[in-house]
């Protein structure tokens, strides 16, 4: 009997019941070490535009300690009709024989692995007791980053900036943040800044950054869209994958900055960030993150 005839499917509700921040953060740290040590096989994200729509469909396969592929769609206009902009399915395979093991709804996994990746980097690189944390954006990732960062750091004064004051105030109240309507004022003095927008032009200027701040940028809107200006990108830039960042990270591509290290090299101790450095963690999301997160969820569900 083919494995597909009895293939289980795990939906978002089931995944939400088992996937927790701290185990996911730990799992992603190990996955990124494996990636930087050359123990992961993965191509850069394969993206296809959807004709007539402000949208793409993308394939993200990877083989590391586990083997899986995510197929994800990004429809930017969905927010206006109440449908998630990101939707995905992840198919997990048996690494020993190639048999399909399960299909998992990938929307929540994508949401959580993105924020957990930022939190893992913050755990290693941000100050242990931040006085102020700023989230830029008011979407799914703004909420997720508030929860993920709280799993690794006391957040001190939590601020939120968004282009839409109405939405921004609502999300700020939801996550226990203070809404700050001016971007510069929101960023000034912050020890941690999470950029989670769909901006195509910089919304964070390097001159605003506190020396020694940790910035994570996860917003992505085409490989040339960016959230940070050139001055911000002169700081210590950390990425998930040099190849993926050079191909798809608008902040990196647009600024022509030097990449200091991959985050897996930081976790393993191969590279060390200088004391007091201002760190930019520029995340585009790579397939092994989805594979590791999906395998964690699958094992917990089993």
N, C-alpha and C positions, 0 to 999 in steps of 0.2 A: 504493500500500500504506500503510495506517495505521501510524503509528509504534508503536502499541501492539502490533502483531503481532510486532514484533522487539525490543520494549523490553528492554534489558538490566537485570538485577537484580544489585546488588553487596551481598553479605552482610558480616557483621561481620568475618570473618577477612580478607577482601580489604581492607576499610577500615582495619583495624588495621595492615596492612603498609605503608600509605602515609601515614597521618595522623600527623604529628609535632607536638609541642607548640609549638616556636618559630614555625614557619610559620603554625600555627593562631592563635596569640596575635597575631601581626602582622595576619593577615587580619581577626580580630575587631575589632581597634583601628580599622582603616579602615572596617569596616562600621558601627561605632558613631558614627564621625564623620559618615558619610553619613546615618545616622538623625537625628542632632541638627541637621544642616544641611537637613533637609527633602527629601532625595533618595531617601527610602524610603517606599513605600506599604505599610502593614500595619495591620490592625485589632488590637485587644486580643485576647488568647487567647480563643477561643470554646470554652466548656466545657459539657459535658452530663453530668449524673450518671447512673450506671448503676443502674437500679432494683434494689433488693435486694442491692447490693454496696457496700462501702466503696471506691468507684472512680469515675473519670471517664473520658470520652473527649473529646479536645480537638483542634481544628483550628487550625493556625498558618500561614497563607499570608503571603508577603511578596514584594515586588518592589523590588530595588535594582539593584546591578550584575548580579545574577542573579535568577531567578524560580523559586520552588519553594513547596511546601506540605508541612508535616509534619502527620501524623495520629498522635497519641500517646495511649496509654492509661496510666493510673496506677491500679494495683490495690494498695492498701496492704497487703492481707493476703497477698500473694504470697510475702513473705519467709518465712513460716512453712512454705511448701511448696517452697521452693527455686527459685522462678520470679522473674525480675527484676520489680520493682514497676513500672518504666517500660519500655514497649515502644513502638516507633514505626517508621513507614515514611515516608520523604521522597521525594517525586516532584519531579524537577527538569525544568523546561521550557526550551525555546529562547525566549529573551526577544524575538527578532525575529519569530517566526512562531507561537509557542504550541505547537509540537510537543513532545510528551513526549520527553525525552532518556534518562532512566534512573530507576529506583527504587532507593533505597538503604535498607538497614537503618538505622534511626535510633537504636537504643539506645546504641551506642558514641558516635555523633556527639553525642547529647544529653549523655552523660556528659562527653565531652571539651570540648565548647564551654562548658559551665557552668563547669568548673574553669579553662579557658583564659581565660574572661571575668574571673574573679577574679584570675588571674595577670597579665593585662594591666593591670588596675587597680593591683595591687600594684607592678608594675614602675614605674608612674608616681608612685604616692602613698606607698608604704611606704619606710622607711629602707633605705639601700643595703646595710647590713650588720646585719641583725637578730640580736640575741643570743639571742632565744627566739621560737619560733613554736609556736602552739597550734592544734591541730585538735580541734574538738568534734564528736563523732559517730564512728560505726564502720562506716558503710555504703559504698556505691559512691563517693559524693562525698568521703568522708574520704580514701580511697585516691587518688582522682584529684587532689584538691587537694595532697596531698603531692608528687605527681609534677609537677604543673603549676607550683606555687610554686618547686620546686627548679630549674625551667628559667629562672627570672628572678631568683632570690635565693639566696645561701647561707643555709641554714636555721638555722644555729647549733644551739642545743638544741631538738630537736623533741619536743613534748609531745602527748599525746593523752588526751582525757577522753571517756568514754562512760557512759551510764546502766547498761549491762550490763558488769560488770567482766570476765567471761569473754571476751566478744566483743571488748571494748576492748583487753584485754591481747594477744589474738591479732593484732588489726589493728596495734597498736603495734609488735609484734615484726616483722610483715610489712613495715612501712614504715620501720623503724629509729627509732621514737619511744620515749619513756619514757611509760609509762602513769601518769596521775595521777588518782586516784579522786575527788578533791574538785574541783569545778568552779572554785571561787574560787582555789584554789591553782594550778590549771592556767593560769588567765588572768592572774593577778597578774604583772606584769613582762614580759609578752609584747609584742613589737613588732608581731607579726602574729597575728591570731586568725581562723580560718576556722570559721564555724558551719555545719555540714552535716547537721543533724538533721531529724527530722520532728516536732519539738516544736510543740505548740499553745499552750504557755505559756512565758514567758521562761526561758532557761537561762543567759543571760549578763546580768550586772548592770553597769550603767554605773560604779558605784563601784569595780569591780575593775580598770577599764582604766587602763593606763599612759598618761600624757599623750603625745600624738603617735602613739599606736598606730594601726594600720590594721586594721579589722575588715571581713571580708566575710561576709555572711549569705546563703546560698543555699537553706537548708532551706525547704520550702514544704509546708504541709498545710492547704489551704483559704485563702481570701483573708482570713480573720480569725485564722489561726494565726500565732504569732510566736515568735522566738528571743531577741529583745533587749527589755530593759525600757525604760520611758519615759526614764530618765536617760541611758541609752546613746544614745537617739535625739535627745537635745538637742545632740549633736555635729554635725559637718559631714557631712550626709547626701548621698550621691551615688547616683543611680539610673541604670538604662539608659534608661528612658523615663518622663517625668512621668506621662503618661496611664496607662501600664501599672501604675506603682507606686501611683497613687491608686486604681486599680480593684482591684488584686490583691495588693498587698504588705501583709501583716498587720502588720509592724513599723511601716510608715508609717500605715496606716489606724487602728491601735489607739492609737498615740501622738499622732496629730494633728501630727506634727513638720513643720518647714519643710524642703523639699527645696532644697538649696543649688545643685545642678547635675545635669545629665545627664553621664554619663561621656564621651560624645562631645564635649561642650563642653570638658571637661578636656583630652582628647587634642588637640583643635584649637587650644587656647590661648584660646578665647573666654572661659572662666572659669578662674580660678586659685585653688587652695586656699591659704589663709593659711599661712605658715610655722608649724610646730609644732602645727597643728591635729590633733585626733583625728578620724579619718575613718571613717565607716560607709558601706560600699558595700553597698547593699541590692539584691540581684539576684532578680528573678522569672523571668528568661529571656524573651527576646522572639524573634519569628519570624525576624528578619533574621540573628540569630546562627546559627540552624539552616540558613538558606538559604546564608549565606556559607561555613559549614563544609562543607555538602554539596557545594557547587559546587567548593570546593577539593579535596575528596576525589574528585569526579567527574573533574576535570581531571587529577589525578594518576593515576587509574585508567585514563584514556583513553590 
